[in-house]
Amino acid sequence: MARRRREVDQESETQRRDLRQLNQSLAREAADTSVDTGARFERIAALQREIETTERRLAELTAERSNLDREHINANDLFRTLAEFDAIWSSLNTKEQEQIIHLLVAKVGYDGRTGKVTVNFSNTGAKELCQGKC
């Protein structure tokens, strides 16, 4: 997840730089009255389309970065919550304990050949638990 955040940040910076350059080109093109009006209009329209495409991609990257940030678990919050877990767990009734398990556990697997049990935890569930308690 950290790698993807870095990729999104790098691409966002590239898109912002491209957007600045496109806007500068658009301003120069609009100010250049020495060129034939029809040709200049076509270049301005093409630049505007590129600007719109770049702005859309930048908005997509911003949304993806926000989603990645929401999924990120703060280690201090998680440690603080886990340190208090026994006291919290014992104060819950069975239904509440079941809800916590459903929140935290994404998948449980069992390999009958090896007798191995695997538990996959939900990052989102752990974060929700931390935010509710921390």
C-alpha positions as CSV (number, residue, x, y, z in Angstrom):
1,M,0.0,0.0,0.0
2,A,2.9,2.4,0.8
3,R,4.3,1.7,-2.7
4,R,1.0,2.6,-4.4
5,R,0.8,5.8,-2.3
6,R,4.2,6.8,-3.6
7,E,3.2,6.0,-7.2
8,V,0.0,8.0,-6.9
9,D,2.0,10.9,-5.4
10,Q,4.6,10.8,-8.1
11,E,2.0,10.6,-10.9
12,S,0.0,13.4,-9.3
13,E,3.0,15.7,-9.2
14,T,3.7,14.8,-12.9
15,Q,0.0,15.6,-13.8
16,R,0.2,19.0,-11.9
17,R,3.4,19.9,-13.7
18,D,1.8,18.9,-17.0
19,L,-1.3,21.0,-16.2
20,R,0.9,24.1,-15.4
21,Q,2.7,23.7,-18.7
22,L,-0.6,23.2,-20.7
23,N,-2.1,26.3,-19.1
24,Q,1.0,28.3,-19.9
25,S,0.9,27.1,-23.5
26,L,-2.8,27.9,-23.7
27,A,-2.1,31.5,-22.4
28,R,0.7,31.9,-25.0
29,E,-1.5,30.6,-27.8
30,A,-4.4,32.9,-26.8
31,A,-2.1,35.9,-26.7
32,D,-0.5,35.2,-30.1
33,T,-2.5,37.2,-32.6
34,S,0.1,36.9,-35.3
35,V,-1.1,33.4,-36.3
36,D,-4.1,32.6,-38.5
37,T,-7.3,32.6,-36.4
38,G,-8.5,29.2,-37.6
39,A,-5.2,27.4,-36.9
40,R,-4.9,29.2,-33.5
41,F,-8.5,28.2,-32.6
42,E,-7.7,24.5,-33.4
43,R,-4.5,24.6,-31.2
44,I,-6.4,26.3,-28.4
45,A,-9.2,23.7,-28.6
46,A,-6.6,20.8,-28.6
47,L,-4.9,22.3,-25.6
48,Q,-8.2,22.7,-23.8
49,R,-9.0,19.0,-24.4
50,E,-5.6,18.0,-23.0
51,I,-6.2,20.2,-20.0
52,E,-9.6,18.6,-19.3
53,T,-8.0,15.1,-19.7
54,T,-5.2,16.0,-17.3
55,E,-7.6,17.5,-14.8
56,R,-9.8,14.4,-14.8
57,R,-6.8,12.2,-14.2
58,L,-5.6,14.4,-11.4
59,A,-9.1,14.2,-9.8
60,E,-8.9,10.3,-10.1
61,L,-5.5,10.3,-8.5
62,T,-6.7,12.6,-5.7
63,A,-9.7,10.2,-5.0
64,E,-7.4,7.2,-5.0
65,R,-5.0,8.8,-2.6
66,S,-7.9,9.6,-0.3
67,N,-9.0,6.0,-0.4
68,L,-5.5,4.8,0.3
69,D,-5.2,7.2,3.3
70,R,-8.5,5.9,4.7
71,E,-7.3,2.3,4.5
72,H,-4.0,3.1,6.2
73,I,-3.8,2.0,9.8
74,N,-1.9,4.1,12.3
75,A,0.4,1.8,14.2
76,N,0.1,3.8,17.5
77,D,-3.7,3.6,17.4
78,L,-3.6,-0.1,16.7
79,F,-1.1,-0.8,19.6
80,R,-3.1,1.4,22.0
81,T,-6.3,-0.5,21.1
82,L,-4.7,-3.9,21.4
83,A,-3.1,-3.0,24.8
84,E,-6.7,-2.4,26.1
85,F,-8.2,-5.3,24.2
86,D,-8.6,-7.7,27.2
87,A,-10.5,-5.2,29.3
88,I,-12.7,-4.2,26.3
89,W,-13.3,-7.9,25.3
90,S,-14.4,-8.9,28.8
91,S,-16.8,-6.0,29.1
92,L,-18.7,-7.0,25.9
93,N,-21.6,-9.4,25.7
94,T,-21.5,-12.4,23.2
95,K,-23.3,-10.5,20.4
96,E,-20.9,-7.6,20.7
97,Q,-17.9,-9.9,20.7
98,E,-19.3,-11.6,17.5
99,Q,-19.6,-8.1,15.9
100,I,-16.0,-7.3,16.7
101,I,-14.8,-10.6,15.2
102,H,-16.8,-9.9,12.0
103,L,-15.3,-6.4,11.8
104,L,-11.7,-7.6,12.2
105,V,-11.6,-11.0,10.4
106,A,-11.9,-11.0,6.6
107,K,-11.4,-14.7,6.0
108,V,-10.5,-17.9,7.9
109,G,-9.1,-20.8,6.0
110,Y,-8.3,-24.4,7.0
111,D,-6.1,-26.8,5.1
112,G,-7.2,-30.3,6.0
113,R,-4.1,-31.9,4.7
114,T,-1.7,-30.0,6.9
115,G,-4.1,-29.0,9.7
116,K,-3.1,-25.4,9.2
117,V,-5.5,-22.6,10.0
118,T,-5.0,-19.2,8.4
119,V,-6.7,-15.9,9.4
120,N,-6.8,-12.9,7.2
121,F,-7.6,-9.7,9.0
122,S,-9.5,-6.7,7.5
123,N,-7.4,-3.5,7.5
124,T,-10.6,-1.4,7.2
125,G,-12.1,-3.2,10.2
126,A,-9.0,-2.7,12.4
127,K,-9.0,1.0,11.5
128,E,-12.6,1.3,12.4
129,L,-11.9,-0.3,15.7
130,C,-9.0,2.1,16.4
131,Q,-11.1,5.1,15.4
132,G,-14.0,4.1,17.6
133,K,-11.8,3.5,20.6
134,C,-8.6,5.6,20.2
